[in-house]
Amino acid sequence: MGPSERRDPADGHPRRPVHFVAAVVPGAVAVWEPDRAPERYADGEGHQVVELFARLRDLGLPVTIGPHPPRGALLVMSADHLVSWLGHPRRREQAHTARLALTGHRLVVVLGDHPHPGRLPAFAGTRVAPTPTAARQDPRAVWIPLLPQRALVPRDPDRRGTVRTLAMKAHTDNVPPEYRDPDFARRLAALGVELRIDDAVAAWPDFSTVDAVLCVARPQLRWDAGPSLPRKPPTKLVNAWAAGCVPLIAPQTGYLDLAQPDVDAVVVESPAAVLAQVERLLGDPAAMTRIEAGVAARRTEFARDAVTDRWIDFLWAPDRGRCDRAAAARCLLGATTDALRHRLRRPPG
């Protein structure tokens, strides 16, 4: 369905402008086509903020991007814009955002997998949490899935009914070492299954010859508390469903929040469990058919247009992103005081 055939997404909502704040050159993003150049803006901010801007721009909605928002716009930014991954406040950006809040702008902060959401400034309006569980734990947060893989090439439907290729699509440092063990690949090969680890961004969109997707992540010991990885968005699972592939999911919060085990996904806790489940699916066509039917239902739910519509309804909802102006004033006063102290401490000359 093309944009011209879809409902007017702003029906019933004021046509308030929405402005995306990101460290990009506005002119370059204005002409960027995500499905023609998917390797660009492939980091967290690119996925959470820049691509969302481009998708809404292509629908003709009142969106802008760059350092200068139009009057009254709702601001959308990643958590990293306000707090570094080391947990340090980005004081200049926080002060600038506080000024905008005091002049009537509202604010939505997309958390993604940021490790320090608790260090966001108190005035920050609505947060988009990485998982439904995280949203339930924060009264100011909601959960909306991030967009599925841009330029996605879905699984060839002629491959349905069996598993010939098991793929993992992730940056190298996110692949758990046990899944890189050559013995794991050899044991899959003995079952007639190829293991493909796509750790190059350019290979991420193509699922055409992928039957099952391994949805696991390597814990970042500095940031992740426990094996459930509660701050990780379920991106790999959403991509697997959108591509029509069977997801083999680790028991992580984001995955278990969404998946129905043995209906639209298979839970695995180790390479040995992966081997056992793949062997089961190969030997049980009824189970494979049942899970593929479940995947087909979730594919519709998490298709790009469906996810985009959820973001539209969220961003143009009345009163979205309301900021605490008193907290914004305190933030701005603190930033001004810190700047004055720094200037006074500086040696003359």
Disulfide bonds with the S-S distance in Angstrom:
none
